Amino acid sequence: MRAELRQRVSLKNPLHFLAFGFGSGLAPKAPGTFGTLAAIPLAVLLSFYCPLPIYIGLCVLFSVVGVWICGHTANDMQVHDDSSIVWDEVAGMMITLVAVPLSWQTVLAGFILFRLFDIIKPWPISYLDKHVHGGFGIMADDVLAGIFSLACLHLLIEFQWL
């Protein structure tokens, strides 16, 4: 079945390439984790070279454009939210690191928090995951997981636990 789905898409298509998190979503196991890992160098690079308002603007842009990218790729695959579509994880991880003083500890904590929220899906993330469809549905739960992770990460930093 996976081979049949993958025949409908191509990394040569820029939308598919982005939806698959630069190819990381094609990992045979844990594609969401690999998509999140692929986001880390991008987020770190942008954090160092972009002023905070531009970084936030890019997070918004990645999220909004992600609705189209993920929706288009899902339609091409003829599957609502295939696990290989990981642009939502890229955007979610970028959101997690907004205004975070970067160190290996904060990046690792952000990664763990985001993966926990993305996997466990507490309410209202679970509600969005189950009830919102299309490209917006693919993106919405991960954007919210990123916001929850961002809040938790900033609390950890504020209380000097990181």
Protein Blocks (a to p, Z undefined) as FASTA:
>chain_A
ZZmmmmmpcfklmklmmmnonolmmpfbhkllmmmmmmmmmmmmmmmmpcfklmmmmmmm
mmmmmmmmmmmmmmmnopabacklmklmmmmmmmmmgoiacdfklmmmmmmmmmmmmmno
pafklmmmmmpgcjklmmmmmmmmmmmmmmmmmmmmmnopZZ
